[in-house]
Amino acid sequence: MARIKVMSMKKILLLPAYNEEKNLPFLLENIRRNFSDDRDFEILVVDDGSSDGTKDIAVKYRSMIPLTLLSHKINRGLGEALKTGFEYINGVAGEEDIVITMDADGSHDTLLIPDMIRTMKDHDVMIASRYLKGAKQVGVGFGRRILSLVASSLLRLFFPIRGVRDYSCGFRAYRVSIIRRALDVYKDQFIQQKSFACMPEILIKLAAIGAKITEYPLILRYDLKKGGSKIRLFKTISGYFRLIITAKLLYPASRRGRN
């Protein structure tokens, strides 16, 4: 397989990881094989208090690929892991650099990354979407599909964002400039949801400060994932409702961002 070369801006792959010792080697090996010729491609693993060998695997791969490891002493949730990653990237990346977030369980296809970045054009955020023509979901159970569809439909009703159908997928590309602006506007309130509800929260808050958002068809390979899902149904749903109830808090921040 030919190795991949993409544009010259720095690409930072942010991987929040919690107890992914069975999946992380597959993903990191995939990255090493496909992106080793791209000197502008870096990996940031945020180990969210794993109790297995996740951290050791990341340490092992630091000698093979450009990888930075940040660690939480205890499990703090996806939102906190992303917050840690974004704050670190804000301090080291340039305005035109790209940060890509994806699940560390191997279910997101890294081969989509170059096309996602190429087709961003003048957009600030690119979402790998399950709801576009050409998207595929392999190995995803009926219940999980229904939960995702209902959640996205509900969020679209309360928070319509032009060009956005998939509010909860974690596979995205962001320009560092829009993340930097969000951190400046919202300060430590940028990501408040600790569960998977942080994914729509991020989109809603970025849209509120004028981010241009678009989508690309997702290939979701849940059949490659080892181990059970880390989504806690009640916690995630309650997080969505908290987000809806507190939505009015977004708008003062949005106005501050335009001043």
N, C-alpha and C positions, 0 to 999 in steps of 0.2 A: 504493500500500500504506500502510495506517495505521501511524504510528509507535507504538512500544511504550512503555507506561508500567507500571512495576512498583513494588514497595514502597519505602518511604522510607529504609531502611537503605542504607548505602553498599555498592555491588557493585563489586568490583575484579576485572577479567578479567586473569588472569595468562597470558601467552603466551610460553613458551620457544620461541625461534626460532633455527634454524641453517640458513643458506643457503636462505632462503625468499623470495628476491626475486621469484620467479614467482607465489607464492601469497599473500604478505602483503598486497599491495594489494587483492586481491579481498576478503579477510577484513576489513581495516580499513575499506574502503568500505562493506561490508555493515553493520558496526557503526555507522559514521557515519550511514548512511541510517536504520537502525532504532532507534537508541538516543539520538539527538542531543537528544531532548526530556527525557531522564532525567538530571537534574543530579547524581544520586547514582551514576552509572555512570562508572567510570574504567578505563583500560587500563594495564597494566604489561607492557612488552615486555622480556624478558631475551634480549639478543643473545648467543648462546653462541659467540663467536669466529668469526662468519661471515666467509667470504672473498669473498662476493659483495656485492650492494647492499642486503642486509637492513637494516643499520643506517641507511643513507641514507633508505630508505623510512619507517622509524619516525620519523626526524627530520622528514621532510616532513609527516607526519600530525600532529605535535605542534601545528601551527598550526590544525588543523581539529577535533581532538577532544581531550579530556582524557587525555593519554598521557604516561607516564613511561618513560624508556628507561634500562635498566641494561645494561652490557656486560662480557663477559669478553674478555680479550685473546686467549686461545686457546680452542679448543673443549674443554670440560671434561665434556660429557655431559649428558643430560637430568636426571639426579638432581641434579647441581650447579646447573643452571639453576633448577630448582624450589626448591632450598635457598636460593639467592640471593634469589629472589622472595618466599618465605615469610618469610625473616628481615627483608627490607625492609618487608613488609606488617605484620609483628608490631610494628614501630616506629611505624607511622603510622595503623593502623586501630583501630576500636573493637571491643569484645567482641561486639556483635550484628551486626557487618558480615559480609559474605559474600565469599569469594574463589572465583572460578570458574577452573578450569584447563581448557584445551582446546588441541588441536593447532593450530599456526599455518599448516597447509597447506590450510585451507579445507574439510576433509572433515567437520568437525563443524558442525551447523546451529545458528547463534546464536539462531534463533527458538525453540529449546527452553528457553533460559535462564529466561525469566519463569515458565514452568510448573514447571520444576525447582525453582526457589526457592519458589514458592507451595506446592508439595506436600512440601517438607521438613518442615513442621510442627515437631515437637519433636526432629527428628533433627539430628545434627551433620554428617553427610556424605550427599550425594546423588550417586549414580553414574549416568551415562547408560549403560545396559546393552544389550548386543547380544542378551541371552538372555531377554528378557521378551516377552510377547505384545504385538504392535504395533511391535516393533523392526524396522528394515530395514537391510540392508547392500547398497549399490548399488556395483557396480564392484570388489568385493573378490574377489581370486582364491581359488581352491579351497585352495591351499597356505596362504595367510595365514589363511583361516577355520579350517583344521584346527589350525594352530599355536596360534591364540588359544583354540580350544575345548579342546585338550589341556592347554595351560598353565593355564587356569581350572579344569579338572577336577582336575588334579594339586594345585593350590593349595587347592582346596576340600577335598580329601582330607586334606592336612596341616594346614591352617589354616581349619577351618570357622568362618564368621562368619554369624550369623543375618541373613537377608535379602539376602545377597550371592551373586551368581552370576558377575558379571563383575569379575575381579580386576585386569585389565590396561588397561582403557580409561582414557584420560587426560582425558576430558571429565567433570568432577566439580564439585560445589559444596561448599565447606567453610565452616562457621562459623569465624570468626577465633578464637573462644574455644577451640576444640579444637586448632587449629594452635598457638596460644599455649601451651596446656597441654603439647602434645607437645614443643615446643622447650624448655620448662622441665624436663620429665622426662628427655628423651633428650639434651639439650644438642646438641653438634655431631655426635651419633651418630644423630640422627633419620633422616636420609637418607644411607645409606652406599653403596647401589648407584648406579653412574653410568649404567648402561644403562637400557633400558626396564623392567628388573626393579625399578626404583625404585617403579613404580606399585603392585604388590602389597605391596612393603615398607611403603609409607606406610599402606595399609589395615590391614595386620596390626598395625603398631605403634599405630595409632589405636584399633583394636579392643581391644588389650591394656590401654589406659588407660581403657576404658569408653565409647568413642564409640558412639553410636547411628547405624547406617548403613542406608540404604535405596537403592532403585534406581528409575529412570525409563526408559521405552523409548527407545533411541537410534535416531536416523536418521543413518546413516553414509553420507556421499556421497563415496566414494573415486573416483568418476568425475569429480569436480570438481578433484581434486588434480593439479597439474602437477609432473612430475619423478618420479624413482623413490623407493621407500621408503627411509627412513633406519634401519630396523630391521636390525641385524646379527644374523643367525640364531644363530650359535654363541655370540656374546657375550651375547645375551639369554638363551638356554637355560642357559648356564653361570652367569649371574647368578641365575636361578631356583634352580638347585641349591645355589649358595652360600647363598642365603636360607634354604632348607630346612635345610641343615646347621647353620647358625648360629642357628637359631630359638630355642634355649634362652637366648640372650642377651636376648631380649625380656622374659622374665618377671621378672627382677630389676627392670627399669625399670618394669614394670607395678605391682609391689608398692610401689615408691617413690612412684608417682603416687597411691596410695590413702592414703598416710600423712598 
